Amino acid sequence: MAAGSKKATYAALTGNALIAVTKFIASWFTGSSAMLSEAIHSVVDTSNQVLLLYGMHRAERKADAVHPFGYGRELYFWSFVVAIIIFSLGAGLSIYEGILKVNNPGVVSSPIVNFVVLAFALVFEGVATSFAFREFNKRRRGKSWLQAIRDSKDAALFTILFEDTAAIIGLIVAFVGLAAAHYLEMPILDGVASIGIGIVLGATAMFLAFETKALLIGEAASDDLLECVKGVVADEGIVTTINELRTMHMGPDDVLLALSLDFEDGVAVGRVENAIYRIENNIKEAYPEVKRIYIEVQAAEHHREILKADAKRERDD
């Protein structure tokens, strides 16, 4: 597991734990619904970081007889759980609290306390978010932010990135809502801000759930890696056809690669074995995250016949 992901997660955990305590005290002291929603948000984020660290720990276990390809994808499971928690607890409770406050608005006492707490929270969240942005920026490889997020296989890092970004947006919403409620003398806006925070969390949760679901099902490696594999195979002059090339991420830094190759007829077995050795070694040198490579030697026409037979069996079923 990338050390940068853990660093970003620990930074977020520390910041959110401190912020949560401060927000709860401010909410109790002032009676602000938006501040209570923010406190709930910070508690949810803190628990999520604990779950992500647990997922990282579980994912690092070695392969065994029960799980011969390792436990890397367990991180994706816990990342999906985090998305569900954000939606059910963070968004759900914030919207519920906001609706209660809209129906029964009350004056927020000592608003200056809220503003001070929110200002400090923005600083803490900004520091924590900077860790995640720096680590993620190292892996962008010139891609746009959106494309890099879509292509990322490190669920822990992009979860922290979106949690922290949602936290900053939530703080801004809370600040605007509280300021408007105080200066316009409209306490109902405190509840509206709480609902707004819930909507932000709900949108974040749905995006994270969508991305982690795709990783749980199984995503292929990057196009760059696939092109590298094709180039390595092409360098072996005795390979005539790539029948099939399949990859799957078993974890952020763990790729499974399966190849079906057709070699020239009449080539000695020893030359085929040496070619397979070079192909595997060169791919792993270029992309160390490719942990397992399985290469099948099969005539192209036989491969096509097998595919036709498989398709027929599926139709018959």
MARZAZA-443214 format. One record per residue (C-alpha): x, y, z; residue in one letter; residue number from 1. Coordinates in Angstrom, 2 decimals, decimal comma. Layout:
      c1      c2      c3 resn resi
       X       Y       Z    a  NUM
...
***
This chain:
      c1      c2      c3 resn resi
    0,00    0,00    0,00    m    1
    1,34    3,43   -0,91    a    2
    2,80    5,24    2,09    a    3
    1,36    8,49    0,79    g    4
   -2,19    7,20    1,14    s    5
   -1,59    6,34    4,79    k    6
    0,05    9,70    5,44    k    7
   -2,95   11,54    3,99    a    8
   -5,36    9,35    5,97    t    9
   -3,58    9,90    9,29    y   10
   -3,48   13,65    8,64    a   11
   -7,22   13,68    7,93    a   12
   -7,95   11,51   10,99    l   13
   -6,06   13,80   13,34    t   14
   -7,58   16,97   11,95    g   15
  -11,17   15,70   11,92    n   16
  -10,99   14,32   15,45    a   17
   -9,87   17,68   16,83    l   18
  -12,39   19,57   14,73    i   19
  -15,29   17,31   15,78    a   20
  -14,74   17,98   19,49    v   21
  -14,55   21,72   18,90    t   22
  -17,70   21,77   16,76    k   23
  -19,73   19,78   19,29    f   24
  -18,77   22,21   22,05    i   25
  -19,69   25,18   19,86    a   26
  -22,99   23,57   18,84    s   27
  -23,93   22,87   22,45    w   28
  -22,97   26,39   23,49    f   29
  -24,78   28,25   20,68    t   30
  -27,61   25,89   19,73    g   31
  -26,72   26,08   16,02    s   32
  -28,17   23,37   13,77    s   33
  -25,59   24,00   11,05    a   34
  -22,78   23,64   13,59    m   35
  -24,30   20,39   14,87    l   36
  -24,43   19,11   11,28    s   37
  -20,79   20,05   10,85    e   38
  -19,92   18,24   14,09    a   39
  -21,73   15,12   12,85    i   40
  -19,89   15,50    9,54    h   41
  -16,52   15,54   11,33    s   42
  -17,39   12,50   13,45    v   43
  -18,43   10,59   10,32    v   44
  -15,19   11,60    8,59    d   45
  -13,13   10,51   11,60    t   46
  -14,80    7,10   11,74    s   47
  -14,34    6,77    7,98    n   48
  -10,61    7,34    8,26    q   49
  -10,41    4,64   10,92    v   50
  -12,21    2,25    8,55    l   51
   -9,88    3,17    5,67    l   52
   -6,82    2,51    7,83    l   53
   -8,33   -0,82    8,83    y   54
   -8,96   -1,59    5,17    g   55
   -5,35   -0,74    4,30    m   56
   -4,13   -3,04    7,05    h   57
   -6,34   -5,90    5,87    r   58
   -5,37   -5,38    2,24    a   59
   -1,67   -5,81    3,05    e   60
   -2,09   -9,43    4,14    r   61
   -0,24  -12,00    2,07    k   62
   -1,96  -14,37   -0,32    a   63
   -2,95  -17,74    1,13    d   64
   -4,77  -20,91    0,08    a   65
   -8,18  -19,33    0,63    v   66
   -7,34  -16,08   -1,19    h   67
   -4,59  -17,00   -3,66    p   68
   -4,58  -13,53   -5,24    f   69
   -4,25  -11,74   -1,91    g   70
   -6,52   -9,37   -0,04    y   71
   -5,87   -6,13   -1,91    g   72
   -9,48   -5,64   -2,98    r   73
  -10,61   -5,58    0,64    e   74
   -9,62   -1,91    0,63    l   75
  -12,26   -1,34   -2,04    y   76
  -14,88   -2,99    0,16    f   77
  -14,12   -0,72    3,11    w   78
  -14,03    2,32    0,84    s   79
  -17,53    1,39   -0,35    f   80
  -18,64    1,06    3,29    v   81
  -17,29    4,57    3,90    v   82
  -19,43    5,91    1,04    a   83
  -22,52    4,27    2,56    i   84
  -21,76    5,74    5,99    i   85
  -21,30    9,24    4,54    i   86
  -24,68    8,94    2,84    f   87
  -26,66    7,35    5,68    s   88
  -25,15    9,08    8,71    l   89
  -23,53   12,24    7,42    g   90
  -26,08   13,29    4,81    a   91
  -29,11   11,71    6,48    g   92
  -28,58   13,20    9,94    l   93
  -27,61   16,61    8,57    s   94
  -30,75   16,86    6,44    i   95
  -32,91   15,54    9,30    y   96
  -31,47   18,06   11,75    e   97
  -31,89   20,83    9,20    g   98
  -35,56   20,00    8,59    i   99
  -36,20   20,07   12,35    l  100
  -34,58   23,50   12,59    k  101
  -36,48   24,84    9,58    v  102
  -39,78   23,73   11,15    n  103
  -38,82   25,06   14,57    n  104
  -36,26   27,84   14,09    p  105
  -34,57   29,19   17,16    g  106
  -32,16   32,07   17,69    v  107
  -28,51   31,07   17,60    v  108
  -26,76   32,51   20,65    s  109
  -23,18   33,81   20,62    s  110
  -22,71   33,50   16,84    p  111
  -19,15   34,78   17,16    i  112
  -18,25   31,44   18,76    v  113
  -19,44   29,61   15,66    n  114
  -17,53   31,91   13,35    f  115
  -14,30   31,44   15,31    v  116
  -14,72   27,65   15,38    v  117
  -15,50   27,52   11,65    l  118
  -12,44   29,65   10,88    a  119
  -10,17   27,32   12,86    f  120
  -11,86   24,29   11,27    a  121
  -11,16   25,70    7,80    l  122
   -7,49   26,02    8,69    v  123
   -7,30   22,45   10,04    f  124
   -9,22   21,04    7,08    e  125
   -7,06   23,02    4,67    g  126
   -3,88   21,51    6,14    v  127
   -5,31   17,98    6,03    a  128
   -6,59   18,45    2,48    t  129
   -3,22   19,73    1,31    s  130
   -1,67   16,35    2,23    f  131
   -4,22   14,51    0,11    a  132
   -3,88   16,93   -2,83    f  133
   -0,08   16,69   -2,80    r  134
   -0,13   12,88   -2,79    e  135
   -2,77   12,74   -5,51    f  136
   -0,96   15,33   -7,64    n  137
    2,14   13,12   -7,68    k  138
    0,14   10,42   -9,47    r  139
   -1,72   12,52  -12,03    r  140
    0,96   12,08  -14,72    r  141
   -0,24   15,10  -16,65    g  142
   -3,91   14,11  -16,67    k  143
   -6,71   16,48  -15,78    s  144
   -7,96   16,25  -12,19    w  145
  -11,25   14,67  -13,22    l  146
   -9,61   12,12  -15,51    q  147
   -7,00   11,29  -12,87    a  148
   -9,74   10,65  -10,31    i  149
  -11,68    8,44  -12,75    r  150
   -8,51    6,47  -13,56    d  151
   -7,24    6,21   -9,99    s  152
   -7,24    2,76   -8,40    k  153
   -6,24    4,03   -4,95    d  154
   -9,68    4,18   -3,33    a  155
   -8,30    5,31    0,04    a  156
   -6,59    8,37   -1,41    l  157
   -9,44    9,62   -3,58    f  158
  -11,91    8,96   -0,75    t  159
   -9,86   11,15    1,59    i  160
   -9,53   13,75   -1,17    l  161
  -13,30   13,98   -1,68    f  162
  -14,11   13,79    2,03    e  163
  -11,80   16,69    2,77    d  164
  -13,08   18,71   -0,19    t  165
  -16,68   18,10    0,93    a  166
  -15,67   19,15    4,45    a  167
  -14,34   22,49    3,21    i  168
  -17,48   23,09    1,13    i  169
  -19,60   22,18    4,16    g  170
  -17,73   24,66    6,34    l  171
  -18,30   27,40    3,79    i  172
  -22,02   26,54    3,63    v  173
  -22,24   26,60    7,43    a  174
  -20,41   29,93    7,61    f  175
  -22,68   31,55    5,00    v  176
  -25,81   30,11    6,59    g  177
  -24,92   31,24   10,10    l  178
  -23,86   34,70    8,91    a  179
  -27,10   35,12    6,97    a  180
  -29,19   33,84    9,89    a  181
  -27,52   36,34   12,23    h  182
  -27,33   39,47   10,10    y  183
  -30,70   39,01    8,37    l  184
  -32,29   37,91   11,63    e  185
  -33,69   34,80    9,92    m  186
  -32,94   31,77   12,17    p  187
  -34,51   29,48    9,59    i  188
  -31,38   29,92    7,43    l  189
  -29,40   27,98   10,04    d  190
  -31,55   24,96    9,26    g  191
  -31,29   25,61    5,52    v  192
  -27,49   25,54    5,85    a  193
  -27,72   22,20    7,62    s  194
  -29,77   20,80    4,74    i  195
  -27,22   22,21    2,29    g  196
  -24,42   20,41    4,14    i  197
  -26,42   17,20    3,92    g  198
  -26,84   17,63    0,16    i  199
  -23,08   18,14   -0,26    v  200
  -22,40   14,97    1,71    l  201
  -25,02   13,01   -0,23    g  202
  -23,51   14,02   -3,57    a  203
  -20,01   13,10   -2,34    t  204
  -21,22    9,73   -1,08    a  205
  -22,92    8,85   -4,37    m  206
  -19,80    9,68   -6,38    f  207
  -17,57    7,64   -4,05    l  208
  -20,01    4,71   -4,12    a  209
  -20,02    4,76   -7,93    f  210
  -16,23    4,81   -8,16    e  211
  -15,58    2,15   -5,51    t  212
  -18,30   -0,10   -6,91    k  213
  -16,45   -0,15  -10,22    a  214
  -13,24   -1,17   -8,42    l  215
  -15,04   -3,86   -6,44    l  216
  -16,41   -5,39   -9,63    i  217
  -12,96   -5,27  -11,18    g  218
  -11,32   -2,62  -13,35    e  219
   -8,66   -3,05  -16,02    a  220
   -5,21   -1,49  -15,76    a  221
   -4,38    1,80  -17,47    s  222
   -4,09    2,19  -21,22    d  223
   -0,40    3,05  -20,75    d  224
    0,23   -0,33  -19,16    l  225
   -1,67   -2,15  -21,91    l  226
    0,35   -0,36  -24,61    e  227
    3,55   -1,27  -22,77    c  228
    2,54   -4,96  -22,74    v  229
    1,79   -4,87  -26,46    k  230
    5,16   -3,26  -27,13    g  231
    7,05   -5,82  -25,04    v  232
    5,30   -8,68  -26,85    v  233
    5,94   -7,11  -30,25    a  234
    9,68   -7,00  -29,46    d  235
    9,65  -10,80  -29,47    e  236
    9,77  -11,55  -33,17    g  237
    8,48  -15,09  -32,78    i  238
    5,07  -13,95  -31,43    v  239
    2,60  -13,67  -34,31    t  240
   -0,63  -12,76  -32,52    t  241
   -1,90  -11,53  -29,17    i  242
   -5,06  -13,61  -28,90    n  243
   -6,16  -12,04  -25,66    e  244
   -4,90   -9,46  -23,17    l  245
   -6,73   -9,14  -19,88    r  246
   -5,85   -7,14  -16,77    t  247
   -7,54   -6,55  -13,44    m  248
   -6,63   -4,45  -10,43    h  249
   -6,56   -6,62   -7,31    m  250
   -5,53   -3,54   -5,31    g  251
   -4,13   -0,04   -5,91    p  252
   -0,63   -1,45   -6,59    d  253
   -1,51   -5,01   -7,53    d  254
   -2,38   -5,90  -11,14    v  255
   -3,21   -9,34  -12,50    l  256
   -2,24   -9,86  -16,16    l  257
   -3,33  -12,72  -18,41    a  258
   -1,98  -13,15  -21,95    l  259
   -2,80  -15,61  -24,72    s  260
   -0,10  -15,64  -27,40    l  261
    0,36  -17,41  -30,71    d  262
    3,97  -18,19  -31,59    f  263
    5,44  -19,02  -34,99    e  264
    5,01  -22,65  -35,95    d  265
    8,08  -24,82  -35,70    g  266
    9,82  -22,69  -33,04    v  267
   11,73  -24,77  -30,51    a  268
   10,16  -25,06  -27,05    v  269
   13,28  -23,57  -25,48    g  270
   12,95  -20,37  -27,55    r  271
    9,30  -20,05  -26,53    v  272
   10,21  -20,48  -22,86    e  273
   12,94  -17,84  -23,11    n  274
   10,59  -15,44  -24,87    a  275
    7,96  -15,88  -22,14    i  276
   10,63  -15,25  -19,49    y  277
   11,72  -12,00  -21,20    r  278
    8,15  -10,83  -21,69    i  279
    7,28  -11,34  -18,01    e  280
   10,51   -9,82  -16,75    n  281
   10,31   -6,73  -19,00    n  282
    6,67   -6,04  -18,09    i  283
    7,40   -6,26  -14,37    k  284
   10,43   -4,00  -14,71    e  285
    8,36   -1,36  -16,49    a  286
    5,32   -1,72  -14,19    y  287
    6,23   -3,23  -10,78    p  288
    2,54   -3,16   -9,79    e  289
    1,99   -6,12  -12,14    v  290
    2,39   -8,82   -9,50    k  291
    1,15  -11,87  -11,41    r  292
    1,42  -12,72  -15,11    i  293
   -0,13  -15,78  -16,69    y  294
    0,84  -16,48  -20,32    i  295
   -0,98  -19,07  -22,40    e  296
    0,50  -20,39  -25,64    v  297
   -2,30  -21,09  -28,12    q  298
   -2,74  -21,07  -31,87    a  299
   -4,84  -18,10  -33,01    a  300
   -7,29  -20,31  -34,90    e  301
   -7,74  -22,56  -31,85    h  302
   -8,41  -19,49  -29,73    h  303
  -11,09  -18,31  -32,14    r  304
  -12,68  -21,77  -32,15    e  305
  -12,78  -21,80  -28,35    i  306
  -14,47  -18,39  -28,32    l  307
  -17,09  -19,58  -30,81    k  308
  -17,72  -22,70  -28,74    a  309
  -18,08  -20,60  -25,58    d  310
  -20,54  -18,28  -27,30    a  311
  -22,58  -21,27  -28,48    k  312
  -22,67  -22,73  -24,97    r  313
  -23,91  -19,38  -23,60    e  314
  -26,69  -19,26  -26,21    r  315
  -27,69  -22,82  -25,42    d  316
  -27,88  -21,97  -21,71    d  317
***
